[in-house]
């Protein structure tokens, strides 16, 4: 590590401190009225009610430009749009595929694309097709699915690698997408030059999909091995392997697979699309909270090119959908508490249901919504007909925050039922068998997450998330020419640190100035963070992703207060943070996308702390 590696985080921290120092006028009481007799500051009555910023044509243009620019960056290099789509299906143990190379050939390697199910293919070689000798096994484990895998005969210690015939014998029910045979010199043999039996045909019908080198661009990585797989299992009406989270997120992933096939681009498409769609929603949220187009635009840019948002929405996991629905449920809850219109409360409840059906972390968000709702009604206690309105609203919430979410959650298990042989009609939802499937899965999920004991080299605890101490590394590959490919998930450090200070600032605003907007933000942040304080199981940096929404809202609220106080330099403060965040995104781009880059660059400029694995 060079001196630059140490000086860069120091400079970034110094920048954040200098920026935060300029926030001091926001804590001033100068804007508050005073008692003319005592001279004491008159604190306002706590309320969520605020003037809502109406959107203009300028807002539409700014929002569209930011969204389109981000979409272009996000979808670029997302993953290959081709992959084997036809499968050689081994339905039972002992079934095999037979390949006749036409003549004795020294075999160097087999490259194969693993499909559904787990097991292995026993590789056997023969000179005459009668006498066979063992040549090891091609593994298809749970972590290998929808990946290009290499089996090197020399590396596995196979001594006699010259043969005319190859036989792959399945150990169980397995699906194999494609096979490429390489000679001892590393040259891929042309499938047109050898023959194979009819049952083996799907293994050689898409040779154009065989990559030069397996990588994340053409294979699954991290939890894609579970979630992309489950999405396909829902499509093919197979009972899923991964049942540790509710189904809706995987159902959404499946839409991309239906559109673009079972390809890396296909299973990552919907997550990236939802990451793009977060931006206009966030823009509207900030604009209505702050009544400033400039703040909304800068806040959206910061979020768009935050490292966590960018990386996490480009991987086929379910976290994107939980954050998307959390953003919507809090947007509509804000519309309700700031304006009192019940239709927004109803929408908040619907999106709470969709979020809970995607991932249980959205239930944490529901707890925050409940606290905000309760505080809102406390502020309404002195208004006429309070009791009648309150109890009527309680009944309203029972419908939209309990009944409808339960229905959404229950129905989301549709493919679990059909995979177990149930009819698939409406009547299925009212059967005891379907209920048992849903209930048993809830018990399983609770026990799984409660009892999970595991380790991971890139795990982290909640207090590390606060300061970006431990990113999660998703991919790492070194090359002989001094370059590497690597990427992981963590927050833009300037945004992370400035946002944390903004949360503290908003906490002070909420208590000292009785600022309902600040209280709303802090409650949302704590609702997503505090449950993880009590969790002892394995956790990762991406569990902080939902909190990122509230870090940004807190930051924007600080700038909004400075604007309301007519502090002349508030724009410069905001533009400086936005510009530095954008600049860091460009600098860190190689370790956010897996771009092949020089090792010296990542170690000199990007590894700010020893715990950063770049």
TACORCOR-V337121 format. One record per residue. N is the residue number from 1. BURIAL is 1 if it has 16 or more other ideal C-beta (glycine too) atoms within 10 Angstrom, else 0. Layout:
BEGIN
N,BURIAL
N,BURIAL
END
This chain:
BEGIN
1,0
2,0
3,0
4,0
5,1
6,0
7,0
8,1
9,1
10,0
11,0
12,1
13,0
14,0
15,1
16,1
17,0
18,0
19,1
20,1
21,0
22,1
23,1
24,0
25,0
26,1
27,0
28,0
29,0
30,0
31,0
32,0
33,0
34,0
35,0
36,0
37,0
38,0
39,0
40,0
41,0
42,0
43,0
44,0
45,0
46,0
47,1
48,1
49,0
50,1
51,0
52,0
53,1
54,0
55,1
56,0
57,0
58,0
59,1
60,0
61,0
62,1
63,1
64,0
65,0
66,1
67,1
68,0
69,0
70,1
71,1
72,0
73,0
74,1
75,1
76,0
77,0
78,1
79,1
80,1
81,0
82,0
83,1
84,1
85,0
86,0
87,1
88,1
89,1
90,1
91,0
92,0
93,0
94,0
95,1
96,1
97,1
98,1
99,1
100,0
101,1
102,0
103,0
104,0
105,1
106,0
107,1
108,1
109,1
110,1
111,1
112,1
113,1
114,1
115,1
116,1
117,1
118,1
119,1
120,1
121,1
122,1
123,1
124,1
125,1
126,1
127,0
128,0
129,0
130,0
131,0
132,1
133,0
134,0
135,1
136,1
137,1
138,1
139,1
140,1
141,0
142,0
143,0
144,1
145,1
146,1
147,1
148,1
149,1
150,0
151,1
152,1
153,1
154,0
155,0
156,0
157,0
158,1
159,0
160,0
161,1
162,0
163,1
164,1
165,1
166,1
167,1
168,1
169,1
170,1
171,1
172,0
173,0
174,1
175,1
176,1
177,1
178,1
179,1
180,1
181,1
182,1
183,0
184,0
185,0
186,0
187,0
188,0
189,1
190,0
191,1
192,0
193,0
194,1
195,0
196,1
197,0
198,0
199,0
200,1
201,0
202,1
203,1
204,1
205,0
206,1
207,1
208,0
209,1
210,1
211,1
212,0
213,0
214,1
215,1
216,1
217,1
218,1
219,1
220,1
221,1
222,1
223,1
224,1
225,1
226,1
227,1
228,1
229,1
230,1
231,1
232,1
233,1
234,1
235,1
236,0
237,0
238,0
239,1
240,1
241,1
242,1
243,1
244,0
245,1
246,1
247,1
248,1
249,1
250,1
251,1
252,1
253,1
254,1
255,0
256,1
257,1
258,0
259,0
260,1
261,0
262,1
263,1
264,1
265,1
266,1
267,1
268,1
269,1
270,1
271,1
272,1
273,1
274,1
275,1
276,1
277,1
278,1
279,1
280,1
281,1
282,1
283,1
284,1
285,1
286,1
287,1
288,1
289,1
290,1
291,1
292,1
293,1
294,1
295,1
296,1
297,1
298,1
299,1
300,1
301,1
302,1
303,1
304,1
305,1
306,1
307,1
308,1
309,1
310,1
311,1
312,1
313,1
314,1
315,1
316,1
317,1
318,1
319,1
320,1
321,1
322,1
323,1
324,1
325,1
326,1
327,1
328,1
329,1
330,1
331,1
332,1
333,1
334,1
335,1
336,1
337,1
338,1
339,0
340,0
341,0
342,0
343,0
344,1
345,1
346,1
347,1
348,1
349,1
350,1
351,1
352,1
353,1
354,1
355,1
356,1
357,1
358,1
359,1
360,1
361,1
362,1
363,0
364,1
365,1
366,1
367,0
368,1
369,1
370,1
371,1
372,1
373,1
374,0
375,1
376,1
377,0
378,0
379,0
380,1
381,0
382,0
383,0
384,0
385,0
386,0
387,0
388,0
389,0
390,0
391,0
392,0
393,1
394,0
395,0
396,0
397,1
398,0
399,0
400,1
401,1
402,0
403,0
404,1
405,1
406,0
407,0
408,1
409,1
410,0
411,1
412,1
413,1
414,1
415,1
416,1
417,1
418,1
419,1
420,0
421,0
422,1
423,0
424,0
425,0
426,0
427,0
428,1
429,1
430,0
431,0
432,0
433,0
434,1
435,0
436,0
437,1
438,1
439,0
440,0
441,1
442,0
443,0
444,0
445,0
446,0
447,0
448,0
449,0
450,0
451,0
452,0
453,0
454,0
455,0
456,0
457,0
458,1
459,0
460,1
461,1
462,1
463,0
464,1
465,1
466,1
467,0
468,1
469,1
470,1
471,1
472,1
473,1
474,1
475,1
476,0
477,0
478,0
479,0
480,0
481,0
482,0
483,1
484,1
485,1
486,1
487,1
488,1
489,1
490,1
491,1
492,1
493,1
494,1
495,1
496,1
497,1
498,1
499,1
500,1
501,1
502,1
503,1
504,0
505,1
506,1
507,1
508,0
509,1
510,1
511,0
512,0
513,1
514,0
515,1
516,1
517,1
518,1
519,1
520,1
521,1
522,1
523,1
524,1
525,1
526,1
527,1
528,1
529,1
530,0
531,1
532,1
533,0
534,0
535,0
536,0
537,0
538,0
539,1
540,1
541,1
542,1
543,1
544,1
545,1
546,1
547,1
548,1
549,1
550,1
551,1
552,1
553,1
554,1
555,1
556,1
557,1
558,1
559,1
560,1
561,1
562,1
563,1
564,0
565,0
566,0
567,1
568,0
569,0
570,1
571,1
572,0
573,1
574,1
575,0
576,1
577,1
578,1
579,0
580,1
581,1
582,1
583,0
584,1
585,1
586,0
587,0
588,1
589,1
590,1
591,1
592,1
593,1
594,1
595,0
596,0
597,1
598,0
599,0
600,0
601,0
602,1
603,0
604,0
605,1
606,1
607,1
608,1
609,0
610,0
611,0
612,1
613,1
614,1
END
